[in-house]
Amino acid sequence: LGTYLDCPRRYRMAYLDRPTPPKGPPWGHNSVGAAVHNALARWWDLPRDRRTPQAGGALLASGWLTDGFRDGRQVVAARERARAQVERYLADVDPDDVPLGIERTVSVTTSSASLWGRVDRLDDRGEGVVVVDYKTGRSVLTVDHARSSLALAVYAAGAARTLRRPCTRVELHHLPTGDVLVWDHTEESLGEHLRRADELAGELARLDAAFE
């Protein structure tokens, strides 16, 4: 759904064309995102006394990916920048506040589709579950990105269904700036997003059938 919303042509090339067109060369920003996400996920697997910001930075360095960079100098510069971002972020994370889920797959169904996705982190904030999504891109984010995100809304609805607990808050944690963009959905706004996803799924089904 996200690919189709971003670029219908890319959706066709990725999901419909056979044989699938060859991929282009890797991008450095994809390597950065994957390494940061892996480090933040693995940090919670450490023993409690080792959950320090510096340990998170070490996980980032040990799991660093080199695909998509111009040369060794750019690799090192990107790695050290990402390492500093991870350590700064983890300095504000309570190591005792273990999340309900890390890289947790959640799902929800509509009349036309079964929707699922993998959430970076699910927090227990007492009154309900909170969806946390890490962002590593340089683009400036606003609260509107959290409010309008179809993926985050589906994650929230899926988390509520999967965990059988209320989940209406979604958060974008932007590591380059340290910003946390928060949006509190209502049942009505989540329903609007699910109806939109349902309509898109129906449209994709028609496109798939026409392509065949």
Buried (B, 14 or more C-beta within 10 A) or exposed (E): BEBBEEEEEEBBBBBBEEEEEEEEEEEBBEBBBBBBBBBBBBBBEBEEEEBBBEBBBBBBBEBBBBEBBEEEEEBEEBBBEBBBBBBBBBEEBEBEEEBBBBBBEBBBBBEBBEBBBEBBBBBBEEEBBBBBBBBBEEEEBEEEBBBEBBBBBBBBBBBBBBBEBEBBBBBBBBBBEEBBBEBEBEEEBBEEBBEBBBEBBBBBEEBEEEEE
